[in-house]
Amino acid sequence: MSKLPLDVISDIFLRLPVKTLVRFKCLSKPCCAVIDDRDFIRLHLYRSKKTKSNLGLILKALNLYTVDFDTLDTAVSIDHPFSFACGTEAFGSCNGLIALRNSEKCLALFNPSTKKLRKLPVSTIELPNDSSKSGYVFYGFGQDVISNDYKVVRMVQFYRIENDEEGSFFDYEVKVYSLNNNSWKKISNLPCYLRFLFLFFYHLLHRRGYGVLVSGVLHWVLPPRSETSGRNMIVGFDLGTEEFLQVPQAENTDENFLLDVGVLDGCLCMICNYNQFSVDILVMKEYGLKESWTWLLSVQKTTPADAVKFLRPLAYSKNLTKVLLEMDSQKLVWYDLEKKRMRTVKIDGAPDTFSAEIFVGSLIPLDDRDEKSKKQEEQGENNNTGGKQRDDFLSEGFRLVL
């Protein structure tokens, strides 16, 4: 190692799995410095996405599990310091970070590869008046690629304290947490249609409250209501501009379906469920372009007793001939795009019911800023007094440049 240039070592490290790199940080200070370098972390994540390596699945149930995507054989429980007796919800993942929730006042970001966790500061819910109460809460998590920031979105729906049978909800409170600033920001000038976002059976039955991240935008479905002309609507929140938008839908679909959204290989998906008899999945090849909606596959119930209750695409196979699907929150299946056949995937240790999400391992840091600044100050003092000891420790061919 001492005879290899740093750029060669860095190039080798870029090809290694995340778990191996975490162990290698203990080899020496030079190895640790290479692996902790911000540019190296960015390049390693970029390579993982490009080569589709370091991929896994998160199985979300009462507990959280990870499954290696290449094998899909065994579910391993995620051990994290944020675990809660009644279960911890994972409401999103992005670039190796998972957003966790125990309650509206207890949120955190966690990197299962590095075991680092950042608790979010508490942001109180501000009721619009004394006659209202907070109700259903929508969440979303993703990256703002413009500012290279990670953000959590919380949308709280309000309703009257007395019975509100017609569902005439007050405007939402929308707040955004910034990891870079470690603070919450309230969003104003909300669109009028947002007050009709929640529909009891639609969201509670299928847990559609978590935003789907595509192209730096979080997406939710506004279910058909008389106030919105009886049509489904895809609502987006741009993490860069922090504004809401409407996503154009495909026109060549029957309007009589229950809509859900998903993501497949970075593309937004429309999941159209026709009365639990069949499900069509369409993919938006170019984000925001209505004409780019493309039909992908259709799944129909096989017997009169069966029903396709829930379906979500997760990932393509390595050779792009199959799609991994989550069905009815109970199992995973490979769908062969050519033969139009399905094969069930058996995973040891998986919970009976779960929600699945694709995950890429990364070294994205979640260090506390105050603690990090303190360590840098201490390191600076040590460098001033112990420079010779450091140089003696490092070999001539593998010396850190500070």
C-alpha positions as semicolon CSV with decimal commas, in nm:
position;residue;x (nm);y (nm);z (nm)
1;M;0,000;0,000;0,000
2;S;0,280;0,243;0,086
3;K;0,420;0,216;-0,267
4;L;0,091;0,290;-0,443
5;P;-0,005;0,647;-0,538
6;L;-0,318;0,786;-0,374
7;D;-0,507;0,811;-0,703
8;V;-0,451;0,439;-0,768
9;I;-0,570;0,348;-0,418
10;S;-0,873;0,570;-0,458
11;D;-0,955;0,405;-0,792
12;I;-0,938;0,062;-0,629
13;F;-1,157;0,171;-0,340
14;L;-1,422;0,302;-0,580
15;R;-1,487;-0,057;-0,691
16;L;-1,536;-0,197;-0,342
17;P;-1,867;-0,253;-0,158
18;V;-1,972;-0,003;0,106
19;K;-1,940;-0,255;0,391
20;T;-1,580;-0,328;0,290
21;L;-1,492;0,042;0,280
22;V;-1,637;0,096;0,628
23;R;-1,407;-0,179;0,759
24;F;-1,109;-0,040;0,567
25;K;-1,137;0,289;0,755
26;C;-0,978;0,108;1,049
27;L;-0,667;0,008;0,852
28;S;-0,486;0,339;0,878
29;K;-0,531;0,715;0,885
30;P;-0,452;0,746;0,511
31;C;-0,718;0,488;0,422
32;C;-0,968;0,662;0,644
33;A;-0,886;0,999;0,486
34;V;-0,942;0,864;0,133
35;I;-1,275;0,700;0,221
36;D;-1,403;1,005;0,415
37;D;-1,315;1,248;0,137
38;R;-1,626;1,423;0,003
39;D;-1,524;1,382;-0,361
40;F;-1,459;1,011;-0,309
41;I;-1,802;0,964;-0,145
42;R;-1,968;1,142;-0,436
43;L;-1,780;0,940;-0,700
44;H;-1,847;0,609;-0,521
45;L;-2,220;0,684;-0,511
46;Y;-2,217;0,789;-0,878
47;R;-2,045;0,463;-0,977
48;S;-2,287;0,255;-0,769
49;K;-2,583;0,411;-0,950
50;K;-2,425;0,381;-1,293
51;T;-2,322;0,016;-1,252
52;K;-2,628;-0,074;-1,038
53;S;-2,403;-0,208;-0,763
54;N;-2,443;-0,182;-0,386
55;L;-2,818;-0,220;-0,435
56;G;-3,058;-0,364;-0,182
57;L;-3,418;-0,362;-0,069
58;I;-3,568;-0,216;0,244
59;L;-3,858;-0,419;0,380
60;K;-4,074;-0,194;0,597
61;A;-4,290;-0,362;0,861
62;L;-4,302;-0,337;1,242
63;N;-3,924;-0,366;1,213
64;L;-3,700;-0,274;0,921
65;Y;-3,503;-0,523;0,713
66;T;-3,250;-0,509;0,430
67;V;-3,212;-0,762;0,149
68;D;-2,920;-0,784;-0,094
69;F;-3,058;-0,718;-0,441
70;D;-2,817;-0,951;-0,622
71;T;-2,926;-1,256;-0,422
72;L;-3,270;-1,171;-0,278
73;D;-3,227;-1,460;-0,039
74;T;-3,220;-1,338;0,322
75;A;-3,375;-1,046;0,511
76;V;-3,149;-0,893;0,776
77;S;-3,296;-0,677;1,052
78;I;-3,171;-0,318;1,059
79;D;-3,026;-0,236;1,398
80;H;-3,045;0,137;1,463
81;P;-3,047;0,357;1,777
82;F;-3,382;0,509;1,680
83;S;-3,586;0,191;1,724
84;F;-3,920;0,228;1,900
85;A;-4,123;-0,028;2,092
86;C;-4,428;0,014;1,867
87;G;-4,217;0,010;1,551
88;T;-4,033;0,273;1,351
89;E;-4,162;0,381;1,010
90;A;-3,931;0,446;0,717
91;F;-4,102;0,706;0,497
92;G;-3,836;0,744;0,230
93;S;-3,481;0,671;0,118
94;C;-3,235;0,855;-0,103
95;N;-2,867;0,792;-0,183
96;G;-2,823;0,550;0,106
97;L;-3,004;0,760;0,367
98;I;-3,332;0,646;0,525
99;A;-3,586;0,884;0,679
100;L;-3,733;0,742;1,001
101;R;-4,037;0,837;1,206
102;N;-4,154;0,742;1,555
103;S;-4,396;1,035;1,586
104;E;-4,443;1,386;1,447
105;K;-4,192;1,506;1,707
106;C;-3,948;1,220;1,667
107;L;-3,786;1,208;1,321
108;A;-3,436;1,110;1,211
109;L;-3,214;1,036;0,912
110;F;-3,011;0,715;0,923
111;N;-2,737;0,562;0,707
112;P;-2,750;0,184;0,765
113;S;-2,413;0,134;0,593
114;T;-2,219;0,365;0,826
115;K;-2,460;0,332;1,124
116;K;-2,470;0,711;1,154
117;L;-2,791;0,882;1,263
118;R;-2,906;1,244;1,274
119;K;-3,210;1,333;1,485
120;L;-3,416;1,615;1,339
121;P;-3,502;1,916;1,555
122;V;-3,862;1,924;1,675
123;S;-4,097;2,145;1,475
124;T;-4,434;2,203;1,639
125;I;-4,759;2,184;1,441
126;E;-4,926;2,525;1,434
127;L;-5,306;2,494;1,438
128;P;-5,487;2,755;1,222
129;N;-5,742;2,826;1,501
130;D;-5,891;2,685;1,822
131;S;-6,169;2,496;1,643
132;S;-5,934;2,281;1,434
133;K;-5,727;1,972;1,498
134;S;-5,437;1,808;1,318
135;G;-5,519;1,492;1,124
136;Y;-5,341;1,286;0,860
137;V;-4,974;1,369;0,802
138;F;-4,794;1,321;0,470
139;Y;-4,417;1,280;0,456
140;G;-4,150;1,283;0,191
141;F;-3,771;1,269;0,175
142;G;-3,523;1,335;-0,103
143;Q;-3,229;1,530;-0,240
144;D;-3,230;1,885;-0,368
145;V;-2,972;1,840;-0,644
146;I;-2,944;2,216;-0,702
147;S;-2,808;2,295;-0,356
148;N;-2,683;1,941;-0,284
149;D;-2,907;1,927;0,022
150;Y;-3,130;1,655;0,168
151;K;-3,478;1,760;0,270
152;V;-3,774;1,620;0,463
153;V;-4,124;1,742;0,374
154;R;-4,409;1,727;0,628
155;M;-4,766;1,811;0,527
156;V;-5,021;1,823;0,811
157;Q;-5,391;1,817;0,728
158;F;-5,634;2,003;0,957
159;Y;-6,001;1,938;1,021
160;R;-6,273;2,080;1,241
161;I;-6,308;1,944;1,594
162;E;-6,677;1,869;1,534
163;N;-6,766;1,590;1,291
164;D;-6,649;1,676;0,945
165;E;-6,844;1,426;0,736
166;E;-6,801;1,612;0,409
167;G;-6,424;1,627;0,440
168;S;-6,405;2,006;0,415
169;F;-6,051;2,035;0,541
170;F;-5,858;2,348;0,619
171;D;-5,546;2,435;0,431
172;Y;-5,243;2,226;0,506
173;E;-4,937;2,323;0,702
174;V;-4,630;2,237;0,495
175;K;-4,280;2,250;0,642
176;V;-3,945;2,152;0,493
177;Y;-3,639;2,039;0,687
178;S;-3,294;2,110;0,542
179;L;-3,004;1,886;0,642
180;N;-2,751;2,154;0,545
181;N;-2,914;2,411;0,772
182;N;-3,047;2,162;1,029
183;S;-3,369;2,363;1,053
184;W;-3,734;2,370;0,940
185;K;-3,894;2,621;0,706
186;K;-4,267;2,686;0,660
187;I;-4,397;2,695;0,302
188;S;-4,658;2,958;0,215
189;N;-4,879;3,022;-0,091
190;L;-5,010;2,665;-0,103
191;P;-5,230;2,561;-0,400
192;C;-5,605;2,535;-0,338
193;Y;-5,627;2,171;-0,452
194;L;-5,402;2,062;-0,166
195;R;-5,693;2,074;0,081
196;F;-5,851;1,779;-0,103
197;L;-5,541;1,558;-0,095
198;F;-5,653;1,327;0,184
199;L;-5,924;1,064;0,134
200;F;-5,976;0,825;0,426
201;F;-5,991;0,478;0,269
202;Y;-5,761;0,566;-0,016
203;H;-5,467;0,663;0,203
204;L;-5,513;0,452;0,516
205;L;-5,584;0,128;0,330
206;H;-5,283;0,144;0,098
207;R;-5,052;0,378;0,296
208;R;-5,012;0,631;0,014
209;G;-4,894;0,907;0,245
210;Y;-4,524;0,880;0,159
211;G;-4,393;1,086;-0,130
212;V;-4,233;0,913;-0,429
213;L;-3,905;1,078;-0,531
214;V;-3,829;1,127;-0,902
215;S;-3,603;1,393;-1,058
216;G;-3,579;1,594;-0,737
217;V;-3,960;1,607;-0,701
218;L;-4,174;1,428;-0,439
219;H;-4,506;1,293;-0,570
220;W;-4,842;1,211;-0,415
221;V;-5,177;1,117;-0,570
222;L;-5,481;1,338;-0,520
223;P;-5,768;1,085;-0,544
224;P;-6,081;1,154;-0,753
225;R;-6,331;1,386;-0,585
226;S;-6,617;1,601;-0,705
227;E;-6,421;1,915;-0,614
228;T;-6,146;1,814;-0,860
229;S;-6,374;1,707;-1,152
230;G;-6,368;1,345;-1,037
231;R;-6,024;1,268;-1,181
232;N;-5,700;1,144;-1,034
233;M;-5,424;1,401;-1,006
234;I;-5,050;1,361;-0,953
235;V;-4,923;1,633;-0,720
236;G;-4,551;1,709;-0,699
237;F;-4,333;1,915;-0,467
238;D;-4,007;2,038;-0,619
239;L;-3,734;2,015;-0,355
240;G;-3,525;2,275;-0,540
241;T;-3,781;2,551;-0,587
242;E;-3,992;2,433;-0,289
243;E;-4,309;2,478;-0,492
244;F;-4,600;2,248;-0,579
245;L;-4,676;2,139;-0,933
246;Q;-4,910;1,910;-1,127
247;V;-4,765;1,627;-1,334
248;P;-4,932;1,557;-1,673
249;Q;-5,087;1,212;-1,705
250;A;-5,121;0,978;-2,000
251;E;-5,440;1,031;-2,201
252;N;-5,478;0,683;-2,346
253;T;-5,602;0,530;-2,019
254;D;-5,953;0,455;-1,899
255;E;-6,050;0,709;-1,632
256;N;-6,223;0,445;-1,419
257;F;-5,925;0,327;-1,215
258;L;-5,756;0,378;-0,881
259;L;-5,421;0,554;-0,931
260;D;-5,094;0,511;-0,748
261;V;-4,743;0,633;-0,830
262;G;-4,406;0,462;-0,810
263;V;-4,052;0,487;-0,939
264;L;-3,863;0,247;-1,165
265;D;-3,501;0,306;-1,264
266;G;-3,537;0,677;-1,191
267;C;-3,860;0,717;-1,392
268;L;-4,205;0,807;-1,260
269;C;-4,466;0,533;-1,290
270;M;-4,846;0,541;-1,310
271;I;-5,003;0,234;-1,149
272;C;-5,365;0,202;-1,268
273;N;-5,577;-0,049;-1,074
274;Y;-5,903;-0,143;-1,248
275;N;-6,133;-0,259;-0,967
276;Q;-5,875;-0,515;-0,848
277;F;-5,926;-0,710;-1,171
278;S;-5,616;-0,588;-1,354
279;V;-5,332;-0,339;-1,309
280;D;-5,151;-0,144;-1,581
281;I;-4,813;0,019;-1,524
282;L;-4,697;0,309;-1,740
283;V;-4,353;0,474;-1,726
284;M;-4,272;0,840;-1,793
285;K;-3,949;0,805;-1,993
286;E;-3,872;1,180;-1,989
287;Y;-3,983;1,354;-1,673
288;G;-4,249;1,620;-1,721
289;L;-4,313;1,531;-2,086
290;K;-4,669;1,407;-2,131
291;E;-4,593;1,234;-2,462
292;S;-4,323;1,020;-2,298
293;W;-4,570;0,804;-2,102
294;T;-4,508;0,444;-2,218
295;W;-4,701;0,129;-2,134
296;L;-4,479;-0,122;-1,948
297;L;-4,688;-0,420;-1,837
298;S;-5,030;-0,541;-1,729
299;V;-5,114;-0,792;-1,455
300;Q;-5,453;-0,963;-1,429
301;K;-5,602;-1,183;-1,160
302;T;-5,561;-1,551;-1,248
303;T;-5,874;-1,697;-1,084
304;P;-6,217;-1,555;-0,995
305;A;-6,127;-1,573;-0,625
306;D;-5,803;-1,378;-0,666
307;A;-5,773;-1,001;-0,669
308;V;-5,486;-0,769;-0,752
309;K;-5,516;-0,536;-0,454
310;F;-5,180;-0,363;-0,466
311;L;-4,886;-0,356;-0,706
312;R;-4,567;-0,155;-0,718
313;P;-4,262;-0,181;-0,949
314;L;-3,925;-0,179;-0,774
315;A;-3,639;-0,249;-1,015
316;Y;-3,531;-0,403;-1,343
317;S;-3,319;-0,716;-1,352
318;K;-2,956;-0,679;-1,460
319;N;-3,040;-0,778;-1,820
320;L;-3,353;-0,556;-1,824
321;T;-3,579;-0,849;-1,924
322;K;-3,765;-0,867;-1,591
323;V;-3,921;-0,629;-1,340
324;L;-3,931;-0,690;-0,966
325;L;-4,280;-0,618;-0,830
326;E;-4,425;-0,590;-0,482
327;M;-4,769;-0,755;-0,472
328;D;-5,040;-0,700;-0,210
329;S;-4,778;-0,606;0,055
330;Q;-4,711;-0,979;0,100
331;K;-4,462;-1,097;-0,159
332;L;-4,214;-1,006;-0,430
333;V;-4,235;-1,143;-0,784
334;W;-4,023;-1,126;-1,096
335;Y;-4,232;-1,033;-1,400
336;D;-4,085;-1,151;-1,732
337;L;-4,150;-0,874;-1,986
338;E;-4,113;-1,109;-2,285
339;K;-4,298;-1,418;-2,162
340;K;-4,543;-1,216;-1,951
341;R;-4,508;-1,458;-1,662
342;M;-4,448;-1,411;-1,291
343;R;-4,224;-1,600;-1,050
344;T;-4,248;-1,557;-0,673
345;V;-3,930;-1,461;-0,485
346;K;-3,882;-1,640;-0,153
347;I;-3,681;-1,444;0,105
348;D;-3,581;-1,610;0,430
349;G;-3,660;-1,406;0,740
350;A;-3,895;-1,165;0,561
351;P;-4,202;-1,045;0,757
352;D;-4,548;-1,171;0,658
353;T;-4,657;-0,826;0,540
354;F;-4,429;-0,545;0,430
355;S;-4,371;-0,253;0,199
356;A;-4,056;-0,268;-0,016
357;E;-3,831;0,003;-0,153
358;I;-3,510;-0,008;-0,356
359;F;-3,201;0,114;-0,175
360;V;-2,842;0,200;-0,272
361;G;-2,568;0,177;-0,010
362;S;-2,349;0,484;0,029
363;L;-2,104;0,666;0,256
364;I;-2,308;0,988;0,276
365;P;-2,216;1,141;0,616
366;L;-2,463;1,242;0,885
367;D;-2,219;1,390;1,136
368;D;-2,350;1,642;1,383
369;R;-2,217;1,984;1,277
370;D;-2,133;2,105;1,628
371;E;-1,953;1,782;1,710
372;K;-1,771;1,789;1,375
373;S;-1,651;2,148;1,429
374;K;-1,522;2,056;1,772
375;K;-1,329;1,760;1,632
376;Q;-1,179;1,979;1,357
377;E;-1,059;2,230;1,618
378;E;-0,904;1,953;1,824
379;Q;-0,746;1,807;1,512
380;G;-0,600;2,148;1,424
381;E;-0,440;2,177;1,768
382;N;-0,296;1,828;1,739
383;N;-0,158;1,907;1,394
384;N;0,025;2,213;1,527
385;T;0,187;2,023;1,814
386;G;0,228;1,677;1,671
387;G;0,310;1,724;1,305
388;K;0,636;1,534;1,331
389;Q;0,468;1,236;1,495
390;R;0,209;1,229;1,217
391;D;0,475;1,239;0,944
392;D;0,670;0,962;1,112
393;F;0,353;0,751;1,120
394;L;0,284;0,790;0,752
395;S;0,506;0,622;0,497
396;E;0,685;0,827;0,233
397;G;0,470;0,690;-0,051
398;F;0,136;0,736;0,124
399;R;0,147;1,071;0,306
400;L;-0,157;1,288;0,359
401;V;-0,145;1,641;0,220
402;L;-0,302;1,876;0,476
